[in-house]
Amino acid sequence: MDKPIGLVLMGGKSSRMGTDKAFVKWHDETFLERSIKLIQSVCDEFYLSVNQEQFNELSPHYPCIKDSYPEKGPMGGILSAMEHTKANLLVVAIDMPTVEIEILNELLTKEGSTIIAFQEKTNGFWQPFPSYWPKNIITALKTSISKSTLSLQHFLSNHNAKPIYIESNSFQNINSPEQL
């Protein structure tokens, strides 16, 4: 099986944070530095999924894929990356600095022909990131985006995502300065 390409999703508006989350400090490094270090620890190649403004600022320094589906959320970023790379993706979100390499390695041991994501045991809630996305899901992503059906919960449930079961609140994404 081909090793997936790493993708750091970061094209959101960061409205609750009040500033681009990529440059928010977590301990002694930015979310961006931490995410790149994490994804490079398990993937030979990676890209940042970015909006237009981020592309202008970051593309001279990092491999970036500009979101071809603005306002379509994480699904738009994943589809843009799949169209660009034509590869399986290991996806992490910029705003989850507590994710550790062991979590990514667990996803990689189970990679295959379906999406793999973490799911809470008690309530069935999907934690959409980090996750593994096989390139064969591209048509389903295009269909969902064309219909503006953008819920990752819905998509994962309806496209036979393979769960890795976890306890509730195992992952934390940071959306506001109060959460730092």
Long-range contacts (C-beta under 8 A, 24 or more apart in sequence): 1-88, 1-111, 1-112, 2-87, 2-88, 3-43, 3-44, 4-43, 4-87, 4-88, 4-89, 4-90, 4-108, 4-111, 4-132, 5-43, 5-45, 5-46, 5-47, 5-81, 5-85, 5-87, 5-88, 5-89, 5-90, 6-39, 6-40, 6-42, 6-43, 6-45, 6-46, 6-47, 6-89, 6-90, 6-91, 6-92, 7-39, 7-46, 7-47, 7-48, 7-49, 7-65, 7-77, 7-78, 7-81, 7-89, 7-90, 7-91, 7-92, 8-32, 8-35, 8-36, 8-39, 8-46, 8-47, 8-48, 8-49, 8-92, 8-93, 8-94, 9-49, 9-74, 9-77, 9-78, 9-91, 9-92, 9-93, 9-94, 9-129, 10-35, 10-48, 10-49, 10-50, 10-54, 10-93, 10-94, 11-49, 11-50, 11-51, 11-54, 11-67, 11-70, 11-76, 11-77, 12-51, 12-73, 16-175, 16-176, 17-95, 17-174, 17-175, 17-176, 17-177, 18-177, 20-54, 21-94, 21-95, 21-174, 22-54, 22-58, 22-94, 24-174, 24-180, 26-97, 26-174, 26-180, 31-94, 31-95, 31-97, 31-174, 32-94, 34-97, 35-92, 35-94, 35-97, 36-62, 38-92, 38-99, 38-100, 38-101, 38-104, 39-90, 39-92, 39-104, 41-101, 41-104, 42-90, 42-101, 42-104, 42-105, 42-108, 43-90, 47-81, 47-84, 47-85, 49-77, 49-78, 49-80, 49-81, 69-145, 72-145, 72-148, 72-150, 73-150, 73-152, 74-128, 74-129, 74-152, 75-141, 75-144, 75-145, 75-150, 75-152, 75-155, 76-145, 76-150, 78-133, 78-141, 79-138, 79-141, 79-142, 79-145, 82-133, 82-135, 82-137, 82-138, 82-141, 83-138, 86-135, 87-135, 88-132, 88-133, 88-134, 88-135, 89-132, 89-133, 89-135, 90-130, 90-131, 90-132, 90-133, 91-129, 91-130, 91-131, 91-132, 91-133, 92-129, 92-130, 93-129, 93-130, 93-173, 95-173, 95-174, 95-175, 96-129, 96-130, 96-171, 96-172, 96-173, 96-174, 97-174, 98-171, 98-172, 99-130, 99-171, 103-130, 104-130, 106-164, 107-131, 107-132, 107-164, 108-132, 110-162, 110-164, 112-162, 114-159, 114-160, 114-161, 114-162, 115-156, 115-159, 115-160, 115-161, 115-162, 116-161, 116-162, 116-163, 116-164, 117-156, 117-161, 117-162, 117-163, 117-164, 118-163, 118-164, 118-165, 118-166, 118-170, 118-171, 119-161, 119-163, 119-164, 119-165, 119-166, 120-165, 120-166, 120-167, 120-168, 120-170, 121-165, 121-166, 121-167, 121-168, 122-167, 122-168, 123-168, 125-153, 125-168, 126-152, 126-153, 126-156, 126-157, 126-161, 126-163, 127-166, 127-170, 127-171, 128-152, 128-153, 128-156, 129-171, 129-173, 131-161
